[in-house]
Structures are given as C-alpha cells and as structure tokens.
Amino acid sequence: MTEESTPKWEGKAMAELPAIVPQLIWEVLEDFCNVHKWLPIETSYHVEGVSGQPGLIRYCALTVEEEEGVGDDAEKTTTMKWAKEKLLEIDPVQRCLTYEVGENNLGFKSYVATIKVFPMNQDGSKIEWSFVCDPVQGWRFQDLNSLIESYLEFMAKKIELACNTN
C-alpha cells in the first residue's frame, strides 16, 4: 500500500520599489540576523554560524495576542511566537537568499523560502519572496500567503522610508 502525501503549499509575493536600486535593497536583506528592523517582529538575533554564510542561524520572535473562547466568555492571551531560521544559500551577485524554518512554535514542519531582488526599469527594484512548505495545522494556504504578502509590503515600505531619509 502506498502512502499518500499531502501536496506542499507554494506561494509567492512581489513588491516593487521603483526608485530604489537593487544594491540598496540587497544590503538590507543580506543582514540576515537583523530582519526585525524590516519586518513587524520584535526581535531577531544571531544564534550560531558565520554572518553572511550558509549555515547561519537566527532566532526571530514576536508577541501575539490571541482570543480563546467565544463571545462574552472569550479571554485574551498573549503568546510569544518564535522560530529558528537557517540560511541555506546566499548569492550577492544574483541578490538572492534561501532559508528554512527549523525549530519553532508556529506549526511549521517544513518551510523553505527564497527572497530575490531584481532590477526594474533604470533605478528601481522588484523583491520576490517565494516559499514551499507542508500544510500548517490550523492555517489555510490563503492565510499564510496573505501573511507573506503583508510582511513583504511592510518591508518594502520600511526600506523605501529608510532610503528616502538618508
């Protein structure tokens, strides 16, 4: 008897920064352990490995308020959601990196993402964030894909703001 495998989830988000050159965006992304400066998370830091090299592991965390129960009986709880993420590949020439989520309390069994920066027009850029993962219990694919889209949009706005104030 063959075991049926659940299809993987595959998603992609894109953001355009028409007035920021790819190299400036890449300088943000290649600083793998400081992603908290660009995403709506509270902390990220180096756990082990060599900065800028495959094998580098970062810890990322954010506090999430969740409601348990229904209606008047609902109670709000605060939970720290975290993940250790390992840099698998980094290519400064092609401006892309690939990482995987390892140990975590988010429900991921397998998650690998690639972030690429492409030139667009003369002075602009496009960021592409793609991922492949096993389905996550308690999530819908659309929810995860929307989360990645919102994170990328947030990152693009922060990068744009930082580049315009320098």
N, C-alpha and C positions, 0 to 999 in steps of 0.2 A: 504494500500500500504506500503510495507516495503522499508525502506531507504537503499540503497546500500552503504556499507562502502568501502573506498579505502584501499587496503591492506597496511599494515605497511612495511616500509623498515627495513630489518635486515641485519647487516653486522658484519664482524669480521676481525681483523688484528692480526698478530702474529709477534713477534720479538724474536730472540734467542741471548742470551749473554752467550756463552759457558764458559767464565772464571770468571763470577761474581755470587756469591752465592745469593739466593733469598732474604735473610735478608737485604743485602745492597740495593737492588732494592726497597724492601718494605719501607725502611726508606725514600727514595725519594718520593714514591707515597703517603705515609700516611701524608706527609706535604702538605695537600690539598690546602692551600691558597698560596703556593709558586710555582705553576705549571709553572710560567713564567721562572723559572730557567732551565726548562727542555723541554719546547715547544717553537716553534717560535712565541711567542706572546710577546707584550711589557710589559704588567702589569697583575698582579693578586694580589688580597688582600682580607683580611677578611672583611666581611660586618656585619655578625651577627652570633651568636651561639657560642658553646664551641668547641675549637680546638679538633679534633680527635673524635667528637661525631656526630651522625646523627642529621640533622637539621642545621649544619654549612653551611653558605652561603658565597661563594666567588664571586668576580667580576673579569672578565677576559676581556681584550681588546687588539686590535691590529689595526694599521693603514693600510688601504688597498687602493692602487691606482687603479682606475677603468677608463676605456675608454668609453666615451659616444659619439655616432655618428659613422660614417663610413669614412674610407679613410682620405683625407686631412681635412675634417671637424671634425674629431674626437678630442675631448677635454678630457684631463686627469683631473680627480677629485680625491681628497683624502677624504676618509671617515673613521671615527672611528667605527669599528665593535666591539660589546660588548655583553656580556651575564652574567647573574647572574646564578650561578650553585649551587645546593643544594645537600649536601652529604646525601644520603638516608640510606646507610648501610656501615659499615666498620668492617672488621674482621681481626685483626692482626694475628690470628692463621692460618687461611686459606689464608692470604695475598690477600684479595680482597676488593674492594670498589665499590659501586654503587652510581651514582649521576644523577641528572636530570637537564636539562637546563630549567630555568624559564624565567623570563623577558629577552628579547633580541631584537636586531635589525638584526639578521641573517636570520630570516624567519622560525625559528623552532616553531612549535605549540606544539609538544610533542617530547622529545628526552630523552632517558634513556640509560646510558652506564655503563658497568661493566668492571673493569680492574682487572685482576688476575695475580699473579706471581706464577709460578710452578717451582719446581726443575727440572733440566735437567742434566743427567749424574751425575758426582760426585760433581763438583764445579760450575756448570752452572745453568742458569735460562732461562725460557721462559716467555714472557709477552703476555697476550691475552687481547685485547681491543674489546669488542663486544658492539653493540648498536641496539636499536629498536627505530624507530621514524616514525612519519607521514611523507608522502612525503613533500618535501620543494619546494615551488613555485620558479621557476627559476633555479632549480637544477635538475640534473639527479642522480639516485642512484649511478651510477659508479663514478660520481664526488665526492660525499660525501664519499664513501668507499675509493677512492684513497686519499682523504684528510686525513682520519683517518690513513691509511697505512703510508702516508708520515710523519704525526705527530709522530706516534709510532716509525718509523725508526729514526727520528730526536732525539726523547727522548732516544732511546737505545744508539745511538752514544754519546750523551752528558753524559749519565750515565757511559758508558764504559770509556770515556775520564776522567771523574772525578775520577773514581775508580782507573784508572791506574796512575794518577798523585799524588794520596795520599799515 
